[in-house]
Amino acid sequence: MPETPPSTTRPRVLVTGATGYIGGRLAPLLHARGYRVRAMARRQQALSGRFTAGIETCAGDVLDRESLTAALRDVDTAYYLVHSMGADSFEANDRRGALNFGAAARAAGVGRIVYVGGLGRADEALSPHLRSRHEVGRLLGQAGVPVLELRASIVIGSGSLSFEMIRSLTERLPVMITPRWVHVQAQPIAIDDLLDYLEEAVRIPADRCRIYEVGGADRVSYADIMVEYARQRGLPLRMLPVPVLTPYLSSLWLGLVTPLYARVGRKLIESIIHPTVVDDPAALAAYAVRPVGMAEAVRRALAREDREFAQTRWSDALSSAGEPRAWGGVRFGMRLVDSRRVRVPVPPRAAFRPIAAIGGATGWYCCNALWRLRAALDLLAGGVGFRRGRPHPLELHVGDAVDFWRVEAIEPGRRLRLAAEMKVPGRAWLEFAVESDGDGSWIRQTAVFDPLGWLGRAYWYALYPVHQVVFAGMLRRIARAAQLPAGTS
């Protein structure tokens, strides 16, 4: 575990791109390790509620040099984690942003700039995306501030663009057309290892600020990562190589089968066709970080996502995300979510009473015949069905069985989360949350499904119309039961 800097010498660091994938994870890590952190985004409101109270937030746009003055004031180390990949004029924007930031950092007396670039040999005809990443590293230091550049390949972690592309393809396609670029060599790095490199970069002596190539322990291809991801998720995967599939055609294909925008996918693929491996191992000598291999990086990514999901209060997550309406429900990562809420004119304890009694002899409040049919089908498939009931008609504890569900989390009077133990092509949860609202309460009911491959997604969408009827009716009747006197039904 890296040492925490003494309180009297704690450096102040600025994390730009704090709403992004790397910046959003780096800021809390630096704060937890004792640094004074200032997080910057183009709109300060976008950072509201994202970090703990100890992290300062500010507005700043690298394309507007004047907006950087306050953000860089009294900063020792500035992390430059901004990239305009989605814009048509991204090269010009990247160039302008780097020059603005370098000059503003020099004027503010910043000690060093730490930048995450992309691996790729400079003597090759690089894609516009990688060429721009290399150019940004050079331009940041043009004003004279020392620049420490970490050049990385694929970052393995939930939310990383490259990893999400791999995951989307593998989850959706049991048989996959694989163009030649899928077999190009890369050296993926786990997000935890990249964050450790970034944190340690603060302590590297100034005369050793240079380009460091960082990567994981393995040299693999995108195909290798897909195979490993499929293995860990228990997904079928067959690859059919094709000799020709241009980046443009590949991006159109990606746009059809993944949630990525085809325009961004094309820029990503244009970079993938070049090997992104570590040629200079100097980082292993300069840093204490010892990166893990690709399989372990994938395992950590999946485990972290499960851990963060288990700790999420869905009522909070959905409230902050709004309630977009779309066929199939709202998406959180790869999970599919159906959520709805209703207000009742009773206090939270009364609103929670019918939720605490759900299942067993009480039933599921709506369409009980359909629930019994689902239980019978579950028995035929080798599942538990409704044989278990529940141990107590009114009380629940973590680990209790409730028909073919099990209590995963409970806060009496506030929240109940059930994990499905029925036979389904994936994993499912059902959560109820109650929040006080003046003289009444809000009851939110959320069904979450983590589909296993294309079969799981087909299952969710096939049953979606039925779920609309069942879940809407269940919530209405729970709301009605909450308003009845205790002991009545």
HUJOMO-V56762 format. One record per backbone hydrogen bond with DSSP energy under -1.0 kcal/mol. NH is the residue of the N-H (numbers start at 1). CO is the residue of the C=O. Records with the same first field share a line. If there is no record, write none. Layout:
# HUJOMO-V56762
NH->CO / CO
This chain:
# HUJOMO-V56762
9->6
13->36
14->77
15->38
16->79
18->40
20->17
24->20
25->22
26->22
27->23
29->25
30->26
31->27
32->28
33->29
34->31
35->30
36->11
38->13
39->56
40->15
41->58
46->43
47->44
48->45
50->47
55->52
56->37
58->39
60->41
64->61
67->64
68->65
69->66
72->68
75->72
76->12
77->12
78->112
79->14
80->114
87->84
90->87
93->89
94->90
95->91
96->92
97->93
98->94
99->95
100->96
101->97
102->98
103->99
104->100
105->101
106->102
107->103
108->104
109->106
110->105
111->76
112->76
113->146
114->78
115->148
116->80
117->150
119->152
124->121
126->124
131->127
132->128
133->129
134->130
135->131
136->132
137->133
138->134
139->135
140->136
142->139
144->141
148->113
149->210
150->115
151->212
152->117
156->189
160->157
164->160
165->161
166->162
167->163
168->164
169->165
170->166
171->167
172->168
173->169
176->238
178->240
182->179
183->180
184->181
186->220
187->276
189->154
191->156
194->190
195->191
196->192
197->193
198->194
199->195
200->196
201->197
202->199
203->200
208->205
209->206
212->149
214->151
217->292
220->186
223->182
225->221
226->222
227->223
228->224
229->225
230->226
231->227
232->228
233->229
235->230
238->174
240->176
242->178
250->246
251->247
252->248
253->249
254->250
255->251
256->252
257->253
258->254
265->261
266->262
267->263
268->264
269->265
270->266
272->268
273->269
274->271
276->185
284->281
286->282
287->283
297->293
298->294
299->295
300->296
301->297
302->298
303->299
304->300
305->301
306->302
307->303
308->304
309->305
310->306
311->307
312->309
317->313
318->314
319->315
320->316
321->317
329->326
330->337
332->335
335->332
336->449
337->330
338->447
340->445
342->443
344->441
346->344
351->347
352->348
356->352
358->355
359->363
362->359
366->364
371->367
372->368
373->369
374->370
375->371
376->372
377->373
378->374
379->375
380->376
381->377
382->379
383->378
387->384
399->407
400->397
402->405
403->389
405->402
406->419
407->400
408->417
409->417
411->415
414->411
415->411
416->432
417->409
418->430
419->406
420->428
421->404
426->424
427->450
429->448
430->418
431->446
432->416
433->444
434->414
435->442
437->440
440->437
441->344
442->435
443->342
444->433
445->340
446->431
447->338
448->429
449->336
450->427
452->425
456->452
457->453
458->454
459->455
460->456
461->457
462->458
463->459
467->463
468->464
469->465
470->466
471->467
472->468
473->469
474->470
475->471
476->472
477->473
478->474
479->475
480->476
481->477
482->478
484->481
488->485
